[in-house]
């Protein structure tokens, strides 16, 4: 009996090792921009290890880049079935569901990500920015401030906090966020368009405030 179990364990370990090697090859293909080839390799890994949360999650990431959100959601759900506490998968599923327009479900998964990893800045950012769009400004600011605490120099986080602060009428604080974010303007991937949105909203809010003050005077 023990000998038979050992053989099964060895076969299972060999399969797992093969699946991990294929996932590594798929990740390399993704880095090279060969996304369809990466998809094919991840599917090969899943044929060997159908419950691999890593393979399902990483395949979903590639499918997302290809714009195949529905397929990505299917694989992210499979990843969570295999690893229910995987906070990064909860966050990724939240993003995918948000793209599908299911904001309530997205928020639920962002909250799950934070429940499993309270210091996961990305989930605080995603939850906060989503709540901002829903007008839940106070809660949004709390999560975005937590994200800033965890990643003080992350430009997008500062900008999203600024947008929430504009909604709260805190224009000076919002401009402060824009100023700090702008210090990273030379970095690759800097969200310049989003910074422009924040500055435009700050200007509009300031103008509205001035008009309000003038109109209240005799």
BELVENHU-V699749 format. One record per helix or strand of 2 or more residues. SS is the DSSP state (H for helix, E for strand). FROM is the first residue (numbers start at 1). LEN is the number of residues. If there is no record, write none. Layout:
ss & from & len
SS & FROM & LEN
SS & FROM & LEN
This chain:
ss & from & len
H & 2 & 30
H & 35 & 14
H & 53 & 13
H & 69 & 14
H & 87 & 13
H & 103 & 14
H & 121 & 13
H & 137 & 14
H & 155 & 13
H & 171 & 12
H & 192 & 25
